[in-house]
Amino acid sequence: MDNYIQRDLLSRGVDVKAMAAPGTRKMTNVDAVVSYSDTWRWDLVMYLKSLDMSIFDASSGSLLISGHWENSALHGFQDPAGVINQVMDEMFSKMGWTKPDKVGEAAH
């Protein structure tokens, strides 16, 4: 999940600096901290049951935005990268950010 999240952020033009310990909300030298909680279940193969994501202001530790996704009772075997992209799209949209046309462009 870490790699999927990192790739999604990079595709949005967001620099990823470092991995933080679980529960971290404040850090120096970054603008925001991304946190997530994922739940997996087994049914022939592992599948993603739910995903919660949060973005915190790195200076204050204040929550900027959160997102949630949950598989249905008659679950599917969704691609985790696609789920992350969907949740991030909703979160970034609520913050007024758009995905750049090319990696490296400003994302707002």
C-alpha positions in Angstrom: 0.0 0.0 0.0 2.9 2.4 0.8 4.2 2.1 -2.8 0.7 2.5 -4.3 0.1 5.7 -2.3 3.6 7.0 -3.1 3.0 6.5 -6.8 -0.4 8.1 -6.7 1.0 11.2 -4.9 3.9 11.5 -7.4 1.4 11.3 -10.3 -0.3 14.3 -8.8 2.9 16.3 -8.7 3.4 15.9 -4.9 6.9 15.2 -3.7 7.2 12.3 -1.3 10.0 13.0 1.2 10.0 10.2 3.8 8.0 7.4 5.4 6.8 8.3 8.9 6.0 6.0 11.8 2.3 5.0 12.1 0.3 7.7 14.0 2.6 10.6 13.0 0.8 13.8 12.4 3.5 16.4 12.6 6.9 16.5 10.8 9.5 19.1 9.9 10.6 19.9 6.4 7.3 18.7 4.8 3.9 20.4 4.2 1.7 17.5 4.9 1.6 14.0 6.4 -0.5 11.2 4.7 -1.8 8.5 6.9 -3.8 5.4 6.1 -5.5 2.3 7.6 -6.3 -0.6 5.4 -8.2 -3.8 6.2 -7.8 -7.0 4.2 -9.8 -10.2 4.2 -9.4 -13.7 2.7 -11.7 -15.3 0.1 -9.7 -17.5 -2.2 -7.1 -14.7 -2.3 -6.6 -11.6 -0.1 -8.9 -8.6 -1.0 -9.1 -5.1 0.3 -12.1 -4.7 2.6 -11.7 -1.0 3.5 -9.4 1.9 3.3 -9.3 5.1 5.4 -6.9 7.9 4.4 -6.1 11.2 6.1 -3.9 14.2 5.2 -2.6 16.3 8.1 -1.0 19.7 8.2 2.6 18.8 9.1 3.2 22.0 11.1 0.1 21.8 13.4 -0.9 18.2 13.1 -4.4 19.4 12.2 -6.5 17.2 9.9 -6.9 18.7 6.4 -9.0 16.1 4.8 -10.0 12.4 5.1 -11.4 9.8 2.7 -13.0 6.4 3.1 -13.6 3.4 0.8 -15.3 0.2 1.7 -15.9 -3.0 -0.3 -19.5 -4.2 -0.6 -20.9 -7.3 1.3 -20.7 -9.2 -1.9 -17.1 -8.0 -2.3 -15.1 -7.7 -5.4 -11.3 -8.0 -5.9 -10.5 -4.4 -6.6 -7.0 -3.3 -7.5 -5.6 -1.5 -4.5 -4.0 1.2 -6.7 -7.4 2.0 -8.3 -9.0 2.3 -4.9 -6.3 4.6 -3.7 -6.6 6.7 -6.8 -10.4 6.9 -6.3 -10.0 8.0 -2.7 -7.2 10.5 -3.5 -9.3 11.9 -6.4 -12.2 12.6 -4.0 -9.9 14.1 -1.3 -7.9 16.3 -3.6 -11.0 17.4 -5.4 -12.5 18.6 -2.0 -9.3 20.5 -1.4 -9.5 22.1 -4.8 -6.5 20.4 -6.3 -6.5 18.9 -9.7 -4.2 16.1 -11.1 -1.6 17.6 -13.4 -1.5 16.6 -17.0 2.2 15.7 -16.6 4.2 14.6 -13.6 6.2 17.5 -12.3 3.7 20.2 -13.0 2.2 22.2 -10.1 -0.9 20.5 -8.7 -3.2 23.3 -7.8 
